[in-house]
Amino acid sequence: EIPVSEGGCAVLLRTSDGALLAGGAGGVYRSDGKTWTRYGFPAKAADPSVISPQHGAPELDPVIAMTESGGNVFAATWRNGLLRSRDGGRSWEHAEGNDGVYEITPSHSVTAEYRYVYALSSDGGRVAIATDRGFSASVDGGETWKNSYVNSGLFSVLFDREGTLWGVSRNGVWRCAPEDMNVEDLEIEGFEWSPFSYFTDLFRGSGGTVFGVMDNELHRLLPKDGGHVMESASLTNIEVLALLALSDGGILMGTSKAFYRSDDGGSTWKEIGLP
């Protein structure tokens, strides 16, 4: 049992050295199999606009995502930034360089600081976060970073199977190569953006498929003729929590109401009862 004092734990990560990390409020709990030890995060100087009695101190924000990249463990928090551990979760520091200069076009950049982190993604060697300023990505395990500005910021970020970085915002779907961070507004057949209907989350599927959630409905974004086409994934009124593509071609998906499996790339889903 994890000795959680308050806030609970909603994020788990098995590290490459076999330890289990559970993200909590203001830190992580680490176990080698028998007992749990808590390791706290340092506090980041916060923008005054993010501090409120309703949400408490930024340094006590819960972990929203964890991943391992380049031998380092990363933990993302909403207002306390991105934390990195070089020793498997025992000590933590703020990742540096994933802020400051944001490229808008190859010839125009702005200097700004993000206030919120909304998502974290890694493909093993590279890592990226979605913030209220846009993309921040590293191709060397978090040692150096490049940033690209996206108007109104990003809700979600992921690496697809080819290593391309995707993000979604109120203004559309965005893609870039993490090596150069030249962002493009992705045109998707069947998707018409409006200020009241837009993607809020992305998940990596099998093959070249990416799943997007819009208006609590799951959609498949499929490669087609050098572009992409949107198709319904036959699930509506859902809150997707996690999605995992399996080596046998199947896909598992956890939602706030049920657990599902698809064996046809996400076209149809079958609810799976859990013990």
C-alpha positions as CSV (number, residue, x, y, z in Angstrom):
1,E,0.0,0.0,0.0
2,I,1.3,3.5,-0.9
3,P,1.5,5.7,2.2
4,V,-0.3,8.6,0.5
5,S,-1.2,11.5,2.9
6,E,-3.5,13.4,0.6
7,G,-4.3,13.9,-3.1
8,G,-3.9,10.2,-4.0
9,C,-1.8,8.8,-6.9
10,A,-3.0,8.5,-10.4
11,V,0.2,8.0,-12.4
12,L,2.4,4.9,-12.3
13,L,5.8,4.2,-14.1
14,R,7.9,1.1,-14.1
15,T,11.5,2.3,-14.7
16,S,14.2,0.5,-16.7
17,D,15.9,-0.6,-13.4
18,G,12.8,-2.3,-12.2
19,A,11.6,0.3,-9.7
20,L,7.9,1.4,-9.5
21,L,7.2,5.1,-9.3
22,A,3.8,6.5,-8.2
23,G,3.2,10.2,-8.8
24,G,1.6,12.1,-6.0
25,A,1.1,15.7,-4.8
26,G,4.4,17.5,-4.9
27,G,6.5,14.4,-5.4
28,V,6.7,10.7,-6.2
29,Y,6.7,7.4,-4.2
30,R,9.3,4.9,-5.1
31,S,9.3,1.1,-4.4
32,D,11.7,-1.7,-5.2
33,G,9.0,-4.2,-4.4
34,K,8.5,-4.2,-0.6
35,T,8.2,-0.7,0.8
36,W,7.5,2.8,-0.5
37,T,9.6,5.9,0.0
38,R,8.5,9.5,-0.9
39,Y,10.8,11.9,-2.7
40,G,9.6,15.5,-2.9
41,F,10.0,18.0,-5.8
42,P,11.8,21.3,-5.5
43,A,9.6,24.4,-6.0
44,K,9.7,26.5,-9.2
45,A,9.4,30.3,-9.1
46,A,5.8,30.6,-10.2
47,D,4.0,33.3,-12.2
48,P,1.8,35.2,-9.7
49,S,-1.2,34.6,-12.0
50,V,-1.1,30.8,-11.4
51,I,-1.3,31.1,-7.6
52,S,-4.7,31.0,-6.0
53,P,-6.3,29.8,-2.7
54,Q,-8.5,27.4,-4.7
55,H,-5.6,25.4,-6.2
56,G,-3.0,25.8,-3.4
57,A,0.7,26.1,-3.7
58,P,2.1,25.2,-7.2
59,E,4.9,23.0,-5.7
60,L,2.1,20.7,-4.3
61,D,0.5,20.1,-7.6
62,P,0.0,16.4,-8.4
63,V,2.0,14.6,-11.1
64,I,0.0,14.5,-14.3
65,A,2.3,12.3,-16.3
66,M,5.6,10.4,-16.1
67,T,8.0,8.9,-18.6
68,E,11.6,7.7,-19.1
69,S,13.8,9.0,-21.8
70,G,17.6,8.8,-22.3
71,G,18.2,7.2,-18.9
72,N,16.3,10.0,-17.1
73,V,12.9,9.9,-15.5
74,F,10.6,12.9,-16.2
75,A,7.5,14.0,-14.2
76,A,5.2,16.7,-15.4
77,T,3.1,18.9,-13.1
78,W,0.5,21.5,-14.0
79,R,2.2,24.6,-12.4
80,N,5.5,23.4,-11.0
81,G,6.9,22.6,-14.4
82,L,8.8,19.6,-15.7
83,L,10.9,17.6,-13.2
84,R,13.8,15.3,-14.1
85,S,15.5,12.6,-12.1
86,R,18.9,11.1,-13.0
87,D,18.8,8.4,-10.4
88,G,15.6,6.6,-10.9
89,G,13.3,8.9,-9.0
90,R,15.3,9.4,-5.8
91,S,16.2,13.1,-6.4
92,W,14.6,15.7,-8.7
93,E,15.5,18.9,-10.4
94,H,13.7,21.1,-12.8
95,A,14.5,20.5,-16.5
96,E,16.2,23.6,-17.9
97,G,15.9,25.1,-21.4
98,N,12.4,24.0,-22.1
99,D,11.3,27.6,-21.9
100,G,12.4,31.0,-23.0
101,V,12.7,31.4,-26.8
102,Y,9.8,30.2,-28.9
103,E,10.1,29.9,-32.6
104,I,7.0,31.2,-34.5
105,T,8.5,31.0,-38.0
106,P,12.1,30.1,-39.1
107,S,12.8,33.9,-39.1
108,H,10.8,35.1,-36.2
109,S,11.0,34.1,-32.5
110,V,9.6,35.5,-29.2
111,T,10.8,35.2,-25.7
112,A,8.2,34.0,-23.2
113,E,7.7,31.7,-20.3
114,Y,5.1,29.0,-20.0
115,R,2.8,29.0,-17.0
116,Y,1.2,25.5,-17.3
117,V,2.2,22.1,-18.5
118,Y,-0.7,20.1,-19.9
119,A,0.8,16.9,-21.3
120,L,4.1,14.8,-21.6
121,S,5.2,12.3,-24.2
122,S,8.2,10.3,-25.1
123,D,9.2,7.7,-27.7
124,G,12.1,6.4,-25.5
125,G,14.9,8.7,-26.8
126,R,13.0,11.9,-27.2
127,V,10.7,13.8,-24.9
128,A,8.2,16.6,-25.3
129,I,5.7,18.6,-23.3
130,A,2.6,20.6,-24.3
131,T,2.3,23.9,-22.5
132,D,0.2,27.1,-22.7
133,R,2.8,28.4,-25.1
134,G,3.1,25.4,-27.4
135,F,5.7,22.7,-28.0
136,S,8.9,22.0,-26.1
137,A,10.9,19.0,-27.2
138,S,14.3,17.4,-26.6
139,V,16.1,14.8,-28.8
140,D,18.8,14.1,-26.3
141,G,17.0,12.9,-23.2
142,G,16.2,16.3,-21.9
143,E,19.7,17.9,-21.9
144,T,18.8,20.5,-24.6
145,W,15.4,21.8,-25.8
146,K,13.7,23.5,-28.7
147,N,10.4,25.3,-28.4
148,S,7.8,26.3,-30.9
149,Y,5.0,28.7,-30.2
150,V,1.4,27.7,-30.9
151,N,-1.3,30.4,-30.4
152,S,-3.5,29.6,-27.4
153,G,-1.2,26.7,-26.4
154,L,-1.6,22.9,-26.6
155,F,-3.9,20.5,-24.7
156,S,-2.1,17.2,-25.7
157,V,1.2,16.0,-27.3
158,L,2.5,12.7,-28.7
159,F,5.1,11.1,-30.9
160,D,3.6,9.0,-33.6
161,R,5.2,5.7,-34.9
162,E,7.4,7.6,-37.3
163,G,8.7,10.0,-34.6
164,T,6.7,13.0,-35.7
165,L,5.4,15.3,-32.9
166,W,1.7,16.0,-32.8
167,G,-0.3,18.5,-30.7
168,V,-3.9,19.8,-30.5
169,S,-5.2,23.2,-29.5
170,R,-8.3,25.2,-29.7
171,N,-7.1,26.3,-33.1
172,G,-6.5,22.9,-34.7
173,V,-4.1,20.0,-35.0
174,W,-0.4,20.7,-35.3
175,R,2.7,18.6,-36.3
176,C,6.4,19.1,-36.4
177,A,9.7,17.2,-36.5
178,P,11.4,17.5,-33.1
179,E,14.8,18.0,-34.8
180,D,13.8,21.4,-36.4
181,M,10.4,22.2,-34.7
182,N,8.9,23.8,-37.8
183,V,5.2,23.5,-36.9
184,E,2.6,22.9,-39.6
185,D,-1.2,23.2,-39.2
186,L,-2.4,19.8,-40.3
187,E,-5.2,19.5,-42.8
188,I,-7.4,16.5,-42.1
189,E,-10.1,15.3,-44.5
190,G,-13.5,15.1,-42.7
191,F,-12.4,17.5,-39.9
192,E,-13.8,21.0,-39.9
193,W,-12.6,23.2,-37.0
194,S,-14.9,25.5,-35.2
195,P,-14.4,27.4,-31.9
196,F,-17.0,25.1,-30.3
197,S,-15.7,21.8,-31.6
198,Y,-12.0,20.8,-31.5
199,F,-9.7,18.0,-30.4
200,T,-8.8,17.9,-26.7
201,D,-6.6,14.8,-26.5
202,L,-4.4,12.5,-28.7
203,F,-3.4,8.9,-28.3
204,R,-1.0,6.8,-30.4
205,G,-2.6,3.7,-32.0
206,S,-1.2,0.8,-34.1
207,G,0.6,1.4,-37.4
208,G,0.3,5.0,-38.5
209,T,-3.0,5.6,-36.7
210,V,-3.5,8.4,-34.2
211,F,-6.6,8.7,-32.1
212,G,-8.2,12.0,-31.2
213,V,-11.0,12.9,-28.8
214,M,-13.4,15.6,-29.8
215,D,-16.7,16.4,-28.0
216,N,-16.3,13.2,-25.9
217,E,-16.2,11.1,-29.1
218,L,-13.3,9.0,-30.3
219,H,-12.0,9.4,-33.8
220,R,-9.3,7.8,-35.9
221,L,-6.8,10.0,-37.8
222,L,-5.6,7.7,-40.6
223,P,-2.8,8.3,-43.3
224,K,-4.3,8.8,-46.8
225,D,-2.6,10.0,-50.0
226,G,0.2,11.8,-48.1
227,G,-2.3,13.5,-45.8
228,H,-4.8,12.3,-43.1
229,V,-8.5,11.5,-43.0
230,M,-10.8,11.4,-39.9
231,E,-13.0,8.4,-39.3
232,S,-15.3,7.7,-36.3
233,A,-14.1,5.0,-33.9
234,S,-17.7,4.1,-32.9
235,L,-17.4,5.3,-29.3
236,T,-19.2,8.3,-28.0
237,N,-19.9,9.9,-24.6
238,I,-16.6,8.7,-23.2
239,E,-13.7,10.1,-21.3
240,V,-10.5,8.3,-22.5
241,L,-7.9,7.9,-19.8
242,A,-5.3,5.7,-21.5
243,L,-4.7,3.8,-24.7
244,L,-2.2,1.1,-25.4
245,A,-1.3,-0.6,-28.8
246,L,-0.3,-4.2,-28.3
247,S,2.3,-6.2,-30.2
248,D,-0.4,-8.6,-31.5
249,G,-2.1,-5.7,-33.3
250,G,-4.8,-5.2,-30.6
251,I,-5.5,-2.0,-28.8
252,L,-6.5,-1.6,-25.2
253,M,-8.3,1.5,-23.9
254,G,-9.3,2.6,-20.4
255,T,-12.1,5.1,-19.9
256,S,-13.8,6.6,-16.9
257,K,-16.6,4.1,-17.2
258,A,-15.2,0.9,-18.8
259,F,-12.3,-1.0,-20.3
260,Y,-12.3,-1.8,-24.0
261,R,-10.3,-3.8,-26.6
262,S,-10.2,-3.5,-30.4
263,D,-8.8,-6.0,-32.8
264,D,-9.4,-4.1,-36.0
265,G,-7.2,-1.0,-35.5
266,G,-9.9,0.9,-33.6
267,S,-12.9,0.7,-35.9
268,T,-14.9,-1.3,-33.4
269,W,-14.5,-1.9,-29.7
270,K,-15.6,-4.6,-27.2
271,E,-16.1,-3.9,-23.6
272,I,-14.0,-6.2,-21.3
273,G,-15.1,-7.0,-17.8
274,L,-12.4,-6.7,-15.1
275,P,-12.2,-8.9,-12.0
